[in-house]
Amino acid sequence: MSNYNGWTNRETWLVNLYFDDHFTDYNGNIEDFAEYIEDFIRSQVVSSDNFTKDLLAGALEKINFCELAKTWAEDIDNE
């Protein structure tokens, strides 16, 4: 279900906006790819100060990593 610029929500859309060109290949397994994306995004937050980590904690839970993985995998396959 698309609720924000064609994405599940604003948080998912923002990850796509900033990182869609960051990932250039995947191993063919969407679940693994989604987990890899999530680990990467969470690592970006971990390197932040405590206030930023606390502020973003709720936003991280809203990101639809499977939606991102499926969309990016399709883009990669079409290249």
N, CA, C and O atoms as a Tripos MOL2 file, in Angstrom:
@<TRIPOS>MOLECULE
protein
  316   315    79     0     0
PROTEIN
NO_CHARGES

@<TRIPOS>ATOM
      1 N           0.8380   -1.1780    0.0000 N.3       1 MET1
      2 CA          0.0000    0.0000    0.0000 C.3       1 MET1
      3 C           0.8850    1.2430    0.0000 C.2       1 MET1
      4 O           1.7710    1.3790    0.8430 O.2       1 MET1
      5 N           0.6450    2.1380   -0.9340 N.am      2 SER2
      6 CA          1.4330    3.3500   -1.0630 C.3       2 SER2
      7 C           0.7460    4.5070   -0.3710 C.2       2 SER2
      8 O          -0.3850    4.8690   -0.6980 O.2       2 SER2
      9 N           1.4410    5.0750    0.5820 N.am      3 ASN3
     10 CA          0.8740    6.2060    1.3040 C.3       3 ASN3
     11 C           1.7090    7.4660    1.1920 C.2       3 ASN3
     12 O           1.2340    8.5490    1.5330 O.2       3 ASN3
     13 N           2.9500    7.3490    0.7200 N.am      4 TYR4
     14 CA          3.8180    8.5180    0.6700 C.3       4 TYR4
     15 C           4.6730    8.4530   -0.5880 C.2       4 TYR4
     16 O           5.6200    7.6700   -0.6580 O.2       4 TYR4
     17 N           4.3420    9.2660   -1.5720 N.am      5 ASN5
     18 CA          5.0900    9.3200   -2.8320 C.3       5 ASN5
     19 C           5.3250    7.9400   -3.4320 C.2       5 ASN5
     20 O           6.3920    7.6770   -3.9880 O.2       5 ASN5
     21 N           4.3370    7.0600   -3.3240 N.am      6 GLY6
     22 CA          4.4510    5.7260   -3.8780 C.3       6 GLY6
     23 C           5.0710    4.7030   -2.9480 C.2       6 GLY6
     24 O           5.2320    3.5440   -3.3300 O.2       6 GLY6
     25 N           5.4200    5.1020   -1.7390 N.am      7 TRP7
     26 CA          6.0500    4.2140   -0.7640 C.3       7 TRP7
     27 C           5.1350    4.0090    0.4310 C.2       7 TRP7
     28 O           4.1700    4.7500    0.6150 O.2       7 TRP7
     29 N           5.4350    3.0100    1.2370 N.am      8 THR8
     30 CA          4.6380    2.6870    2.4210 C.3       8 THR8
     31 C           4.4630    3.8900    3.3430 C.2       8 THR8
     32 O           3.3670    4.1400    3.8460 O.2       8 THR8
     33 N           5.5410    4.6300    3.5610 N.am      9 ASN9
     34 CA          5.5070    5.7650    4.4880 C.3       9 ASN9
     35 C           6.6910    6.6870    4.2040 C.2       9 ASN9
     36 O           7.5450    6.3880    3.3690 O.2       9 ASN9
     37 N           6.7230    7.7960    4.9050 N.am     10 ARG10
     38 CA          7.7680    8.8010    4.6980 C.3      10 ARG10
     39 C           9.1620    8.2540    5.0100 C.2      10 ARG10
     40 O          10.1260    8.5610    4.3080 O.2      10 ARG10
     41 N           9.2630    7.4510    6.0540 N.am     11 GLU11
     42 CA         10.5550    6.9170    6.4640 C.3      11 GLU11
     43 C          11.1510    6.0230    5.3710 C.2      11 GLU11
     44 O          12.3430    6.1080    5.0750 O.2      11 GLU11
     45 N          10.3280    5.1780    4.7820 N.am     12 THR12
     46 CA         10.7910    4.3010    3.7000 C.3      12 THR12
     47 C          11.1670    5.1300    2.4810 C.2      12 THR12
     48 O          12.1870    4.8710    1.8430 O.2      12 THR12
     49 N          10.3580    6.1160    2.1590 N.am     13 TRP13
     50 CA         10.6300    7.0000    1.0360 C.3      13 TRP13
     51 C          11.9670    7.7280    1.2190 C.2      13 TRP13
     52 O          12.7390    7.8550    0.2690 O.2      13 TRP13
     53 N          12.2410    8.2030    2.4370 N.am     14 LEU14
     54 CA         13.4950    8.9130    2.6910 C.3      14 LEU14
     55 C          14.7140    8.0100    2.4970 C.2      14 LEU14
     56 O          15.7200    8.4440    1.9360 O.2      14 LEU14
     57 N          14.6340    6.7710    2.9530 N.am     15 VAL15
     58 CA         15.7530    5.8460    2.7360 C.3      15 VAL15
     59 C          15.9620    5.6610    1.2410 C.2      15 VAL15
     60 O          17.0980    5.6730    0.7660 O.2      15 VAL15
     61 N          14.8800    5.4920    0.5010 N.am     16 ASN16
     62 CA         15.0100    5.3600   -0.9450 C.3      16 ASN16
     63 C          15.6200    6.6120   -1.5610 C.2      16 ASN16
     64 O          16.4940    6.5240   -2.4240 O.2      16 ASN16
     65 N          15.1690    7.7520   -1.1270 N.am     17 LEU17
     66 CA         15.6480    9.0240   -1.6670 C.3      17 LEU17
     67 C          17.1620    9.1770   -1.5030 C.2      17 LEU17
     68 O          17.8500    9.6040   -2.4310 O.2      17 LEU17
     69 N          17.6700    8.8340   -0.3390 N.am     18 TYR18
     70 CA         19.0820    9.0530   -0.0510 C.3      18 TYR18
     71 C          19.9980    7.8920   -0.4150 C.2      18 TYR18
     72 O          21.1920    8.1010   -0.6310 O.2      18 TYR18
     73 N          19.4690    6.6720   -0.4900 N.am     19 PHE19
     74 CA         20.3470    5.5180   -0.6570 C.3      19 PHE19
     75 C          20.0230    4.6280   -1.8500 C.2      19 PHE19
     76 O          20.6070    3.5500   -1.9690 O.2      19 PHE19
     77 N          19.1240    5.0290   -2.7320 N.am     20 ASP20
     78 CA         18.7320    4.1500   -3.8270 C.3      20 ASP20
     79 C          19.8880    3.7850   -4.7530 C.2      20 ASP20
     80 O          19.8760    2.7050   -5.3430 O.2      20 ASP20
     81 N          20.8690    4.6400   -4.8930 N.am     21 ASP21
     82 CA         22.0160    4.3560   -5.7600 C.3      21 ASP21
     83 C          23.1770    3.7110   -5.0060 C.2      21 ASP21
     84 O          24.1970    3.3760   -5.6100 O.2      21 ASP21
     85 N          23.0340    3.5370   -3.7170 N.am     22 HIS22
     86 CA         24.1170    2.9930   -2.8970 C.3      22 HIS22
     87 C          24.2950    1.4860   -3.0970 C.2      22 HIS22
     88 O          25.4120    0.9720   -3.0360 O.2      22 HIS22
     89 N          23.2040    0.7970   -3.3320 N.am     23 PHE23
     90 CA         23.2340   -0.6610   -3.4470 C.3      23 PHE23
     91 C          23.1850   -1.0460   -4.9210 C.2      23 PHE23
     92 O          22.2440   -0.6900   -5.6290 O.2      23 PHE23
     93 N          24.1910   -1.7680   -5.3780 N.am     24 THR24
     94 CA         24.2900   -2.0580   -6.8120 C.3      24 THR24
     95 C          24.1240   -3.5240   -7.1680 C.2      24 THR24
     96 O          23.9830   -3.8480   -8.3470 O.2      24 THR24
     97 N          24.1370   -4.4180   -6.1950 N.am     25 ASP25
     98 CA         23.8550   -5.8130   -6.4920 C.3      25 ASP25
     99 C          23.3750   -6.5260   -5.2370 C.2      25 ASP25
    100 O          23.5400   -6.0360   -4.1200 O.2      25 ASP25
    101 N          22.7900   -7.6730   -5.4410 N.am     26 TYR26
    102 CA         22.3120   -8.4840   -4.3320 C.3      26 TYR26
    103 C          22.4660   -9.9510   -4.7080 C.2      26 TYR26
    104 O          22.7230  -10.2690   -5.8690 O.2      26 TYR26
    105 N          22.3120  -10.8400   -3.7450 N.am     27 ASN27
    106 CA         22.5880  -12.2640   -3.9720 C.3      27 ASN27
    107 C          21.4000  -13.0650   -4.4780 C.2      27 ASN27
    108 O          21.4710  -14.2930   -4.5420 O.2      27 ASN27
    109 N          20.3290  -12.4110   -4.8330 N.am     28 GLY28
    110 CA         19.1580  -13.1140   -5.3380 C.3      28 GLY28
    111 C          18.1340  -13.4540   -4.2780 C.2      28 GLY28
    112 O          17.0580  -13.9520   -4.6080 O.2      28 GLY28
    113 N          18.4340  -13.2030   -3.0180 N.am     29 ASN29
    114 CA         17.5140  -13.4980   -1.9280 C.3      29 ASN29
    115 C          17.0140  -12.1820   -1.3420 C.2      29 ASN29
    116 O          17.7750  -11.4460   -0.7130 O.2      29 ASN29
    117 N          15.7390  -11.8900   -1.5500 N.am     30 ILE30
    118 CA         15.1650  -10.6140   -1.1060 C.3      30 ILE30
    119 C          15.2670  -10.4400    0.4010 C.2      30 ILE30
    120 O          15.5710   -9.3440    0.8710 O.2      30 ILE30
    121 N          15.0210  -11.4940    1.1650 N.am     31 GLU31
    122 CA         15.0670  -11.3930    2.6240 C.3      31 GLU31
    123 C          16.4750  -11.0230    3.1000 C.2      31 GLU31
    124 O          16.6370  -10.1770    3.9800 O.2      31 GLU31
    125 N          17.4870  -11.6620    2.5140 N.am     32 ASP32
    126 CA         18.8700  -11.3260    2.8640 C.3      32 ASP32
    127 C          19.2090   -9.9000    2.4580 C.2      32 ASP32
    128 O          19.8930   -9.1860    3.1910 O.2      32 ASP32
    129 N          18.7330   -9.4900    1.2970 N.am     33 PHE33
    130 CA         18.9900   -8.1340    0.8060 C.3      33 PHE33
    131 C          18.3360   -7.1160    1.7300 C.2      33 PHE33
    132 O          18.9460   -6.0980    2.0570 O.2      33 PHE33
    133 N          17.0960   -7.3780    2.1560 N.am     34 ALA34
    134 CA         16.3950   -6.4740    3.0760 C.3      34 ALA34
    135 C          17.1600   -6.3630    4.3970 C.2      34 ALA34
    136 O          17.2880   -5.2760    4.9590 O.2      34 ALA34
    137 N          17.6620   -7.4920    4.8820 N.am     35 GLU35
    138 CA         18.4380   -7.4810    6.1270 C.3      35 GLU35
    139 C          19.7410   -6.6960    5.9570 C.2      35 GLU35
    140 O          20.1430   -5.9550    6.8530 O.2      35 GLU35
    141 N          20.3890   -6.8590    4.8200 N.am     36 TYR36
    142 CA         21.6190   -6.1170    4.5300 C.3      36 TYR36
    143 C          21.3410   -4.6120    4.5070 C.2      36 TYR36
    144 O          22.1050   -3.8290    5.0710 O.2      36 TYR36
    145 N          20.2570   -4.2140    3.8610 N.am     37 ILE37
    146 CA         19.8810   -2.7960    3.8100 C.3      37 ILE37
    147 C          19.6050   -2.2810    5.2150 C.2      37 ILE37
    148 O          20.0770   -1.2090    5.5930 O.2      37 ILE37
    149 N          18.8460   -3.0400    5.9790 N.am     38 GLU38
    150 CA         18.5290   -2.6250    7.3510 C.3      38 GLU38
    151 C          19.7880   -2.4790    8.1930 C.2      38 GLU38
    152 O          19.9290   -1.5010    8.9280 O.2      38 GLU38
    153 N          20.6970   -3.4280    8.0980 N.am     39 ASP39
    154 CA         21.9570   -3.3430    8.8510 C.3      39 ASP39
    155 C          22.7360   -2.0900    8.4710 C.2      39 ASP39
    156 O          23.2950   -1.4090    9.3300 O.2      39 ASP39
    157 N          22.7660   -1.7950    7.1790 N.am     40 PHE40
    158 CA         23.4750   -0.5990    6.7250 C.3      40 PHE40
    159 C          22.8420    0.6710    7.2930 C.2      40 PHE40
    160 O          23.5450    1.5330    7.8190 O.2      40 PHE40
    161 N          21.5290    0.7870    7.1890 N.am     41 ILE41
    162 CA         20.8370    1.9810    7.6770 C.3      41 ILE41
    163 C          21.0080    2.1210    9.1870 C.2      41 ILE41
    164 O          21.2590    3.2180    9.6850 O.2      41 ILE41
    165 N          20.8760    1.0250    9.9080 N.am     42 ARG42
    166 CA         21.0690    1.0780   11.3600 C.3      42 ARG42
    167 C          22.5060    1.4800   11.7090 C.2      42 ARG42
    168 O          22.7210    2.1760   12.7010 O.2      42 ARG42
    169 N          23.4760    1.0600   10.9250 N.am     43 SER43
    170 CA         24.8670    1.4450   11.1870 C.3      43 SER43
    171 C          25.0650    2.9490   11.0200 C.2      43 SER43
    172 O          25.9170    3.5390   11.6850 O.2      43 SER43
    173 N          24.2940    3.5660   10.1470 N.am     44 GLN44
    174 CA         24.3690    5.0100    9.9780 C.3      44 GLN44
    175 C          23.8930    5.7280   11.2320 C.2      44 GLN44
    176 O          24.4320    6.7730   11.5980 O.2      44 GLN44
    177 N          22.8910    5.1730   11.8840 N.am     45 VAL45
    178 CA         22.3370    5.7710   13.1040 C.3      45 VAL45
    179 C          23.2610    5.5200   14.2880 C.2      45 VAL45
    180 O          23.4390    6.4040   15.1260 O.2      45 VAL45
    181 N          23.8470    4.3370   14.3690 N.am     46 VAL46
    182 CA         24.7330    3.9890   15.4810 C.3      46 VAL46
    183 C          25.8890    4.9650   15.5960 C.2      46 VAL46
    184 O          26.3520    5.2590   16.6980 O.2      46 VAL46
    185 N          26.3520    5.4650   14.4690 N.am     47 SER47
    186 CA         27.4780    6.3960   14.4990 C.3      47 SER47
    187 C          27.0540    7.8070   14.9030 C.2      47 SER47
    188 O          27.8930    8.7050   14.9720 O.2      47 SER47
    189 N          25.7620    8.0130   15.1700 N.am     48 SER48
    190 CA         25.2520    9.3180   15.5740 C.3      48 SER48
    191 C          25.3510    9.5010   17.0820 C.2      48 SER48
    192 O          25.6160    8.5510   17.8190 O.2      48 SER48
    193 N          25.1350   10.7400   17.5320 N.am     49 ASP49
    194 CA         25.1360   11.0060   18.9760 C.3      49 ASP49
    195 C          23.8790   10.4210   19.6120 C.2      49 ASP49
    196 O          22.9560   10.0180   18.9030 O.2      49 ASP49
    197 N          23.8360   10.3710   20.9340 N.am     50 ASN50
    198 CA         22.7290    9.7350   21.6510 C.3      50 ASN50
    199 C          21.3770   10.3670   21.3530 C.2      50 ASN50
    200 O          20.3820    9.6590   21.1950 O.2      50 ASN50
    201 N          21.3330   11.6930   21.2740 N.am     51 PHE51
    202 CA         20.0710   12.3670   20.9780 C.3      51 PHE51
    203 C          19.5420   11.9270   19.6180 C.2      51 PHE51
    204 O          18.3610   11.6070   19.4860 O.2      51 PHE51
    205 N          20.3930   11.9090   18.6230 N.am     52 THR52
    206 CA         19.9820   11.5180   17.2770 C.3      52 THR52
    207 C          19.5350   10.0680   17.2500 C.2      52 THR52
    208 O          18.5340    9.7410   16.6120 O.2      52 THR52
    209 N          20.2700    9.1860   17.9420 N.am     53 LYS53
    210 CA         19.8700    7.7780   18.0150 C.3      53 LYS53
    211 C          18.4920    7.6380   18.6280 C.2      53 LYS53
    212 O          17.6450    6.9140   18.1050 O.2      53 LYS53
    213 N          18.2630    8.3300   19.7370 N.am     54 ASP54
    214 CA         16.9700    8.2570   20.4010 C.3      54 ASP54
    215 C          15.8540    8.8080   19.5130 C.2      54 ASP54
    216 O          14.7640    8.2390   19.4490 O.2      54 ASP54
    217 N          16.1290    9.8940   18.8460 N.am     55 LEU55
    218 CA         15.1450   10.5200   17.9800 C.3      55 LEU55
    219 C          14.7750    9.6130   16.8050 C.2      55 LEU55
    220 O          13.6110    9.5400   16.4130 O.2      55 LEU55
    221 N          15.7590    8.9350   16.2560 N.am     56 LEU56
    222 CA         15.5330    8.1000   15.0780 C.3      56 LEU56
    223 C          15.0540    6.6840   15.3810 C.2      56 LEU56
    224 O          14.6390    5.9680   14.4690 O.2      56 LEU56
    225 N          15.1020    6.2780   16.6170 N.am     57 ALA57
    226 CA         14.7170    4.9080   16.9720 C.3      57 ALA57
    227 C          13.3130    4.5670   16.4760 C.2      57 ALA57
    228 O          13.1040    3.4930   15.9110 O.2      57 ALA57
    229 N          12.3760    5.4430   16.6730 N.am     58 GLY58
    230 CA         11.0120    5.1920   16.2120 C.3      58 GLY58
    231 C          10.8990    5.1750   14.7040 C.2      58 GLY58
    232 O          10.1370    4.3900   14.1410 O.2      58 GLY58
    233 N          11.6460    6.0300   14.0570 N.am     59 ALA59
    234 CA         11.6030    6.0820   12.5910 C.3      59 ALA59
    235 C          12.1490    4.8030   11.9820 C.2      59 ALA59
    236 O          11.6290    4.3330   10.9700 O.2      59 ALA59
    237 N          13.1820    4.2330   12.5750 N.am     60 LEU60
    238 CA         13.7730    3.0010   12.0500 C.3      60 LEU60
    239 C          12.7660    1.8580   12.0400 C.2      60 LEU60
    240 O          12.7760    1.0180   11.1390 O.2      60 LEU60
    241 N          11.9020    1.8320   13.0410 N.am     61 GLU61
    242 CA         10.9130    0.7620   13.1350 C.3      61 GLU61
    243 C           9.8410    0.8650   12.0550 C.2      61 GLU61
    244 O           9.1600   -0.1190   11.7660 O.2      61 GLU61
    245 N           9.6850    2.0260   11.4660 N.am     62 LYS62
    246 CA          8.6570    2.2360   10.4420 C.3      62 LYS62
    247 C           9.1470    1.9160    9.0290 C.2      62 LYS62
    248 O           8.3310    1.7400    8.1240 O.2      62 LYS62
    249 N          10.4510    1.8380    8.8280 N.am     63 ILE63
    250 CA         11.0010    1.6220    7.4860 C.3      63 ILE63
    251 C          10.6430    0.2250    6.9960 C.2      63 ILE63
    252 O          10.8350   -0.7640    7.7040 O.2      63 ILE63
    253 N          10.1260    0.1600    5.7890 N.am     64 ASN64
    254 CA          9.7500   -1.1080    5.1760 C.3      64 ASN64
    255 C          10.9520   -1.6010    4.3420 C.2      64 ASN64
    256 O          11.0480   -1.3180    3.1480 O.2      64 ASN64
    257 N          11.8460   -2.3280    4.9850 N.am     65 PHE65
    258 CA         13.0670   -2.7770    4.3250 C.3      65 PHE65
    259 C          12.7860   -3.7980    3.2180 C.2      65 PHE65
    260 O          13.5250   -3.8570    2.2360 O.2      65 PHE65
    261 N          11.7380   -4.5930    3.3650 N.am     66 CYS66
    262 CA         11.3750   -5.5450    2.3040 C.3      66 CYS66
    263 C          10.9300   -4.8100    1.0420 C.2      66 CYS66
    264 O          11.2740   -5.2130   -0.0690 O.2      66 CYS66
    265 N          10.1720   -3.7410    1.2120 N.am     67 GLU67
    266 CA          9.7390   -2.9560    0.0570 C.3      67 GLU67
    267 C          10.9460   -2.3600   -0.6600 C.2      67 GLU67
    268 O          11.0260   -2.3880   -1.8880 O.2      67 GLU67
    269 N          11.8740   -1.8270    0.1100 N.am     68 LEU68
    270 CA         13.0940   -1.2740   -0.4900 C.3      68 LEU68
    271 C          13.8740   -2.3520   -1.2290 C.2      68 LEU68
    272 O          14.3120   -2.1420   -2.3610 O.2      68 LEU68
    273 N          14.0490   -3.5080   -0.5900 N.am     69 ALA69
    274 CA         14.8210   -4.5960   -1.1960 C.3      69 ALA69
    275 C          14.1880   -5.0550   -2.5070 C.2      69 ALA69
    276 O          14.8890   -5.2530   -3.4990 O.2      69 ALA69
    277 N          12.8790   -5.2230   -2.5140 N.am     70 LYS70
    278 CA         12.1990   -5.6710   -3.7300 C.3      70 LYS70
    279 C          12.3400   -4.6570   -4.8510 C.2      70 LYS70
    280 O          12.6000   -5.0240   -5.9970 O.2      70 LYS70
    281 N          12.1700   -3.3900   -4.5250 N.am     71 THR71
    282 CA         12.2700   -2.3390   -5.5370 C.3      71 THR71
    283 C          13.6910   -2.2250   -6.0620 C.2      71 THR71
    284 O          13.9000   -2.1640   -7.2740 O.2      71 THR71
    285 N          14.6670   -2.1940   -5.1700 N.am     72 TRP72
    286 CA         16.0570   -2.0480   -5.5950 C.3      72 TRP72
    287 C          16.5500   -3.2850   -6.3360 C.2      72 TRP72
    288 O          17.3220   -3.1650   -7.2870 O.2      72 TRP72
    289 N          16.1170   -4.4670   -5.9160 N.am     73 ALA73
    290 CA         16.5090   -5.6990   -6.6130 C.3      73 ALA73
    291 C          15.9760   -5.6820   -8.0430 C.2      73 ALA73
    292 O          16.6760   -6.0690   -8.9790 O.2      73 ALA73
    293 N          14.7460   -5.2360   -8.2030 N.am     74 GLU74
    294 CA         14.1680   -5.1410   -9.5360 C.3      74 GLU74
    295 C          14.9460   -4.1500  -10.3930 C.2      74 GLU74
    296 O          15.2090   -4.4140  -11.5660 O.2      74 GLU74
    297 N          15.3130   -3.0150   -9.8130 N.am     75 ASP75
    298 CA         16.1150   -2.0250  -10.5340 C.3      75 ASP75
    299 C          17.4650   -2.6070  -10.9430 C.2      75 ASP75
    300 O          17.9210   -2.3920  -12.0660 O.2      75 ASP75
    301 N          18.0980   -3.3350  -10.0460 N.am     76 ILE76
    302 CA         19.4010   -3.9480  -10.3170 C.3      76 ILE76
    303 C          19.2620   -4.9700  -11.4490 C.2      76 ILE76
    304 O          20.0960   -5.0110  -12.3530 O.2      76 ILE76
    305 N          18.2240   -5.7840  -11.4030 N.am     77 ASP77
    306 CA         18.0040   -6.8010  -12.4340 C.3      77 ASP77
    307 C          17.7410   -6.1820  -13.7960 C.2      77 ASP77
    308 O          18.0750   -6.7700  -14.8250 O.2      77 ASP77
    309 N          17.1440   -5.0010  -13.8060 N.am     78 ASN78
    310 CA         16.8040   -4.3370  -15.0730 C.3      78 ASN78
    311 C          17.9650   -3.5650  -15.6800 C.2      78 ASN78
    312 O          17.8580   -3.0630  -16.7990 O.2      78 ASN78
    313 N          19.0550   -3.4660  -14.9650 N.am     79 GLU79
    314 CA         20.2140   -2.7150  -15.5010 C.3      79 GLU79
    315 C          21.0140   -3.5520  -16.4460 C.2      79 GLU79
    316 O          22.0170   -3.0860  -16.9880 O.2      79 GLU79
@<TRIPOS>BOND
     1     1     2 1
     2     2     3 1
     3     3     4 2
     4     3     5 am
     5     5     6 1
     6     6     7 1
     7     7     8 2
     8     7     9 am
     9     9    10 1
    10    10    11 1
    11    11    12 2
    12    11    13 am
    13    13    14 1
    14    14    15 1
    15    15    16 2
    16    15    17 am
    17    17    18 1
    18    18    19 1
    19    19    20 2
    20    19    21 am
    21    21    22 1
    22    22    23 1
    23    23    24 2
    24    23    25 am
    25    25    26 1
    26    26    27 1
    27    27    28 2
    28    27    29 am
    29    29    30 1
    30    30    31 1
    31    31    32 2
    32    31    33 am
    33    33    34 1
    34    34    35 1
    35    35    36 2
    36    35    37 am
    37    37    38 1
    38    38    39 1
    39    39    40 2
    40    39    41 am
    41    41    42 1
    42    42    43 1
    43    43    44 2
    44    43    45 am
    45    45    46 1
    46    46    47 1
    47    47    48 2
    48    47    49 am
    49    49    50 1
    50    50    51 1
    51    51    52 2
    52    51    53 am
    53    53    54 1
    54    54    55 1
    55    55    56 2
    56    55    57 am
    57    57    58 1
    58    58    59 1
    59    59    60 2
    60    59    61 am
    61    61    62 1
    62    62    63 1
    63    63    64 2
    64    63    65 am
    65    65    66 1
    66    66    67 1
    67    67    68 2
    68    67    69 am
    69    69    70 1
    70    70    71 1
    71    71    72 2
    72    71    73 am
    73    73    74 1
    74    74    75 1
    75    75    76 2
    76    75    77 am
    77    77    78 1
    78    78    79 1
    79    79    80 2
    80    79    81 am
    81    81    82 1
    82    82    83 1
    83    83    84 2
    84    83    85 am
    85    85    86 1
    86    86    87 1
    87    87    88 2
    88    87    89 am
    89    89    90 1
    90    90    91 1
    91    91    92 2
    92    91    93 am
    93    93    94 1
    94    94    95 1
    95    95    96 2
    96    95    97 am
    97    97    98 1
    98    98    99 1
    99    99   100 2
   100    99   101 am
   101   101   102 1
   102   102   103 1
   103   103   104 2
   104   103   105 am
   105   105   106 1
   106   106   107 1
   107   107   108 2
   108   107   109 am
   109   109   110 1
   110   110   111 1
   111   111   112 2
   112   111   113 am
   113   113   114 1
   114   114   115 1
   115   115   116 2
   116   115   117 am
   117   117   118 1
   118   118   119 1
   119   119   120 2
   120   119   121 am
   121   121   122 1
   122   122   123 1
   123   123   124 2
   124   123   125 am
   125   125   126 1
   126   126   127 1
   127   127   128 2
   128   127   129 am
   129   129   130 1
   130   130   131 1
   131   131   132 2
   132   131   133 am
   133   133   134 1
   134   134   135 1
   135   135   136 2
   136   135   137 am
   137   137   138 1
   138   138   139 1
   139   139   140 2
   140   139   141 am
   141   141   142 1
   142   142   143 1
   143   143   144 2
   144   143   145 am
   145   145   146 1
   146   146   147 1
   147   147   148 2
   148   147   149 am
   149   149   150 1
   150   150   151 1
   151   151   152 2
   152   151   153 am
   153   153   154 1
   154   154   155 1
   155   155   156 2
   156   155   157 am
   157   157   158 1
   158   158   159 1
   159   159   160 2
   160   159   161 am
   161   161   162 1
   162   162   163 1
   163   163   164 2
   164   163   165 am
   165   165   166 1
   166   166   167 1
   167   167   168 2
   168   167   169 am
   169   169   170 1
   170   170   171 1
   171   171   172 2
   172   171   173 am
   173   173   174 1
   174   174   175 1
   175   175   176 2
   176   175   177 am
   177   177   178 1
   178   178   179 1
   179   179   180 2
   180   179   181 am
   181   181   182 1
   182   182   183 1
   183   183   184 2
   184   183   185 am
   185   185   186 1
   186   186   187 1
   187   187   188 2
   188   187   189 am
   189   189   190 1
   190   190   191 1
   191   191   192 2
   192   191   193 am
   193   193   194 1
   194   194   195 1
   195   195   196 2
   196   195   197 am
   197   197   198 1
   198   198   199 1
   199   199   200 2
   200   199   201 am
   201   201   202 1
   202   202   203 1
   203   203   204 2
   204   203   205 am
   205   205   206 1
   206   206   207 1
   207   207   208 2
   208   207   209 am
   209   209   210 1
   210   210   211 1
   211   211   212 2
   212   211   213 am
   213   213   214 1
   214   214   215 1
   215   215   216 2
   216   215   217 am
   217   217   218 1
   218   218   219 1
   219   219   220 2
   220   219   221 am
   221   221   222 1
   222   222   223 1
   223   223   224 2
   224   223   225 am
   225   225   226 1
   226   226   227 1
   227   227   228 2
   228   227   229 am
   229   229   230 1
   230   230   231 1
   231   231   232 2
   232   231   233 am
   233   233   234 1
   234   234   235 1
   235   235   236 2
   236   235   237 am
   237   237   238 1
   238   238   239 1
   239   239   240 2
   240   239   241 am
   241   241   242 1
   242   242   243 1
   243   243   244 2
   244   243   245 am
   245   245   246 1
   246   246   247 1
   247   247   248 2
   248   247   249 am
   249   249   250 1
   250   250   251 1
   251   251   252 2
   252   251   253 am
   253   253   254 1
   254   254   255 1
   255   255   256 2
   256   255   257 am
   257   257   258 1
   258   258   259 1
   259   259   260 2
   260   259   261 am
   261   261   262 1
   262   262   263 1
   263   263   264 2
   264   263   265 am
   265   265   266 1
   266   266   267 1
   267   267   268 2
   268   267   269 am
   269   269   270 1
   270   270   271 1
   271   271   272 2
   272   271   273 am
   273   273   274 1
   274   274   275 1
   275   275   276 2
   276   275   277 am
   277   277   278 1
   278   278   279 1
   279   279   280 2
   280   279   281 am
   281   281   282 1
   282   282   283 1
   283   283   284 2
   284   283   285 am
   285   285   286 1
   286   286   287 1
   287   287   288 2
   288   287   289 am
   289   289   290 1
   290   290   291 1
   291   291   292 2
   292   291   293 am
   293   293   294 1
   294   294   295 1
   295   295   296 2
   296   295   297 am
   297   297   298 1
   298   298   299 1
   299   299   300 2
   300   299   301 am
   301   301   302 1
   302   302   303 1
   303   303   304 2
   304   303   305 am
   305   305   306 1
   306   306   307 1
   307   307   308 2
   308   307   309 am
   309   309   310 1
   310   310   311 1
   311   311   312 2
   312   311   313 am
   313   313   314 1
   314   314   315 1
   315   315   316 2
@<TRIPOS>SUBSTRUCTURE
     1 MET1         2 RESIDUE 1 A MET
     2 SER2         6 RESIDUE 1 A SER
     3 ASN3        10 RESIDUE 1 A ASN
     4 TYR4        14 RESIDUE 1 A TYR
     5 ASN5        18 RESIDUE 1 A ASN
     6 GLY6        22 RESIDUE 1 A GLY
     7 TRP7        26 RESIDUE 1 A TRP
     8 THR8        30 RESIDUE 1 A THR
     9 ASN9        34 RESIDUE 1 A ASN
    10 ARG10       38 RESIDUE 1 A ARG
    11 GLU11       42 RESIDUE 1 A GLU
    12 THR12       46 RESIDUE 1 A THR
    13 TRP13       50 RESIDUE 1 A TRP
    14 LEU14       54 RESIDUE 1 A LEU
    15 VAL15       58 RESIDUE 1 A VAL
    16 ASN16       62 RESIDUE 1 A ASN
    17 LEU17       66 RESIDUE 1 A LEU
    18 TYR18       70 RESIDUE 1 A TYR
    19 PHE19       74 RESIDUE 1 A PHE
    20 ASP20       78 RESIDUE 1 A ASP
    21 ASP21       82 RESIDUE 1 A ASP
    22 HIS22       86 RESIDUE 1 A HIS
    23 PHE23       90 RESIDUE 1 A PHE
    24 THR24       94 RESIDUE 1 A THR
    25 ASP25       98 RESIDUE 1 A ASP
    26 TYR26      102 RESIDUE 1 A TYR
    27 ASN27      106 RESIDUE 1 A ASN
    28 GLY28      110 RESIDUE 1 A GLY
    29 ASN29      114 RESIDUE 1 A ASN
    30 ILE30      118 RESIDUE 1 A ILE
    31 GLU31      122 RESIDUE 1 A GLU
    32 ASP32      126 RESIDUE 1 A ASP
    33 PHE33      130 RESIDUE 1 A PHE
    34 ALA34      134 RESIDUE 1 A ALA
    35 GLU35      138 RESIDUE 1 A GLU
    36 TYR36      142 RESIDUE 1 A TYR
    37 ILE37      146 RESIDUE 1 A ILE
    38 GLU38      150 RESIDUE 1 A GLU
    39 ASP39      154 RESIDUE 1 A ASP
    40 PHE40      158 RESIDUE 1 A PHE
    41 ILE41      162 RESIDUE 1 A ILE
    42 ARG42      166 RESIDUE 1 A ARG
    43 SER43      170 RESIDUE 1 A SER
    44 GLN44      174 RESIDUE 1 A GLN
    45 VAL45      178 RESIDUE 1 A VAL
    46 VAL46      182 RESIDUE 1 A VAL
    47 SER47      186 RESIDUE 1 A SER
    48 SER48      190 RESIDUE 1 A SER
    49 ASP49      194 RESIDUE 1 A ASP
    50 ASN50      198 RESIDUE 1 A ASN
    51 PHE51      202 RESIDUE 1 A PHE
    52 THR52      206 RESIDUE 1 A THR
    53 LYS53      210 RESIDUE 1 A LYS
    54 ASP54      214 RESIDUE 1 A ASP
    55 LEU55      218 RESIDUE 1 A LEU
    56 LEU56      222 RESIDUE 1 A LEU
    57 ALA57      226 RESIDUE 1 A ALA
    58 GLY58      230 RESIDUE 1 A GLY
    59 ALA59      234 RESIDUE 1 A ALA
    60 LEU60      238 RESIDUE 1 A LEU
    61 GLU61      242 RESIDUE 1 A GLU
    62 LYS62      246 RESIDUE 1 A LYS
    63 ILE63      250 RESIDUE 1 A ILE
    64 ASN64      254 RESIDUE 1 A ASN
    65 PHE65      258 RESIDUE 1 A PHE
    66 CYS66      262 RESIDUE 1 A CYS
    67 GLU67      266 RESIDUE 1 A GLU
    68 LEU68      270 RESIDUE 1 A LEU
    69 ALA69      274 RESIDUE 1 A ALA
    70 LYS70      278 RESIDUE 1 A LYS
    71 THR71      282 RESIDUE 1 A THR
    72 TRP72      286 RESIDUE 1 A TRP
    73 ALA73      290 RESIDUE 1 A ALA
    74 GLU74      294 RESIDUE 1 A GLU
    75 ASP75      298 RESIDUE 1 A ASP
    76 ILE76      302 RESIDUE 1 A ILE
    77 ASP77      306 RESIDUE 1 A ASP
    78 ASN78      310 RESIDUE 1 A ASN
    79 GLU79      314 RESIDUE 1 A GLU
